[in-house]
Amino acid sequence: MPTQKSTPVRILDAAHELLRTAGLARTTTKQIARAAGCSEAALYKHFASKEEIFVRVLQERLPSVGPLLDELTADPGERSVEECLTAVARRALDLYTQTLPIAGSLFAEPALLQRHREGLAQLGTGPRQPLDQLARYLRRERDRGRIRPDADPESAAALLLGACFQRVFLAAFAATEESGGAGGVGGAGESGGVGGAADFAAETARTVLSGIA
């Protein structure tokens, strides 16, 4: 017999599906609880807020840039800086592809966006976190002597992640039913754009590195 999932796991599963299909602004804790087969009171026994559920979904159900950057900052091993930045770009493309449809609806509701912003601040996280982590990794590479001593880690991090976000945004905006809609962007999609996500990640990493190597 299959093991029955715990209530927190069911809640996160339900939240992931609702966030993916309805977006963050339109998903309520009542809907999540109903889809998870529990009461809203039971939901709040495990999670303090919808924002906490969202963060847990990000951490446990979606591609995460943070653990990869922590690993590369501590020790990149035999990987070159270009290989590290390419891996980060691939992970960022996957992350933005899955989070853009979830979070996009927030920007149509300023009051809800402000509440979400405050909730994430209380949890010590937010969309700046990957940017700060990538800048920290690049500072470590500067200390190792693998990039120029006058390189600007913050600007380089913004260029890499900004390029990834723009590619995902443009792919989502231009998506049609034939290309799978917003869900078919797939890290900007292996089928989207010349060479797909892998080539884009490699070229973007190479271009950023050319300015700081």
N, C-alpha and C positions, 0 to 999 in steps of 0.2 A: 504493500500500500504506500502511495506517495505521502511524504510527510506534509502535514498541513502547515501553511505559512503562518508566521506570527503576525499579530496585528500591525506592528510597525512596518513590516515588509509589505503587507497587503496595502497599507496606506501609501507607501512610496511607489508601489506598482501602479496603483490607481492614479496617483498624482502625476506620475510620468506620462501616462496615456492621456489624461485630461489636459495637461499643460501642452503636450505635443499637438493635440487636435484643436483645443479651444483657446489656448494662449493663457498667459499668466493673469491678465486683467479680468478675463471672463470666468476663470476657475475659482470656485469658492470652497472653503473648508467643508461646507455642507455637502457639496457635490462629491468631493473627494471621499468623505466618510461614507456616503451612500454607495459609491462605486467600490469601496473597500469592504462593504458589508459590516460596518460598525456604526456606532452613534458618533455624533460630533463631539460629545463629551469624552468618549473613549479616545478620539483623535487627539484631543487636547491633553490627555494623560501622557502622551508620548511626544508631542510636539508643541512648542509654545506659540507658534504662529504659522501662517501660510509661508512667510519668508523663510522660516527654518526648514519647512518641508521643501521649498524650492532649492535651498542651498544643499540639502541632503540629496535631492534628485541630481543636482549638478555634480556632486561629489561621487555618488554611487551608481548613477545610471547613464551619465554622459561622459564623453572623452574629457580628460582633465589635463591641462598643461602643467599644473603645479607640481605633481610628483616627478614628472620628467625633468623639469627645471631644477628641482631640489637635487635630483640625482646628478645632473650635469654640473651643477654648481659645486657639489661635494667632490666629484671626480669624474671627468669625462672619459677616463680610460684611454683607449687607443683612438677614439674618435677625434677627427679634426674639428676646428671651429665651424667650418662649412657643413660638415656632416651633422653637428649638433644643431645648428640653426635650421638646417633642412628638416630635421626631425621635429623641431619646435613648430616650424611653419605647417607641417602636415597635421600635427595635433591641433594647432590653432584653427586650421580650416575645418577640421571635423567638429571642433567645439562650437565655432560660430555658426556652422551650418545647422546644428541642432538647437542652439539657443536663440537664434534670430527669430524664428517663428514663435517661440515661446514668449519672449520678452517684448517683441515688437508692439503688441497691442497696448502695453503700458503707457506709451508715449502719447496716446490719444486721451488719456485721463490724468491730468496733472496732479490731482489730489491723491490718486492711487499711486502714482509714480513717487510722490513725496513720501508716502507711507512706506512704500517698498524700500526707498533709499534709506530711510531712518531705520527700518528693520534690519537691513543688511549691515548698516553701520554698527548697530548693537551687537551683531554676530561677528563683527570684525572682518568682514569680507565685502566684496563688491567687484564690479567689472575692471577696476584698476589693478586688481591683484596680479593677473598674468603679466601686465606691463611692468609692474614693480619687480616681479620675480625674474623676468627676462633681463631687466636692467641690472639686477643684482648678479645674475649669471655672467653678464658681459663685464661687469666690474671685476669679477673674479678672474675672468680670462685676461683682462688687462693686467691684473696683479701677477698672473702667471707669465706674462710677456708674450702671449699668443695674439694679441691685437695691439694696435698703436697706443703708446702712452698718452697721447692727446685725444684719443677716441672719446666720443660722448655716448656713454651707454644708454642714457635715457632716450636720446634722439634715435639711435640705431634700433632700440626696442620698439619705439613708436613707428618707425618706418616698416619694420618687418610685420608687426601685428596689424598695423593699419592697412597694409597691402592685402593681407589675408582677409580682414574684415570687409574691405571694399569689394574684393572678388566675390565673396559669398553674397554680399548685399546685391551686387549687380546681377549675379546669377539667379538669385531668388526673384528679383524684380522682373527679369526677362523670361522666367520659367513659363512654360506652357504645359497643357495637359500632355502633349506628346513627349515632353522632356521630363515628365513626372511631377510637375508643380514644384512648390517650395521644398517638399520633402525629397525631391530628386536632385537637389543641388549637390549632395554627397561630397562634402569637403571641396566644394565648388565642382564636384562631380568628376569622376574619371572620364565621363563622356562630355563634360562641359568645358569648352575652350580647347585651344591647341595643346595637345599633350596631356591634358587633364591635370589633376591636383598634384601628382608627383612631380611633373615637369615644372609646374608653377612654383611649388615649394622650393625646388632646387635652384631655379633661376632667381627667385626673390632672395634666397639666402646668399647666393653668389653676388648679387648686385649690392646688397647691404654690406657684405663683407669687403667688397672692393673699396669701400670708403673708410674702413676701419682696420683692415688687415695690416 
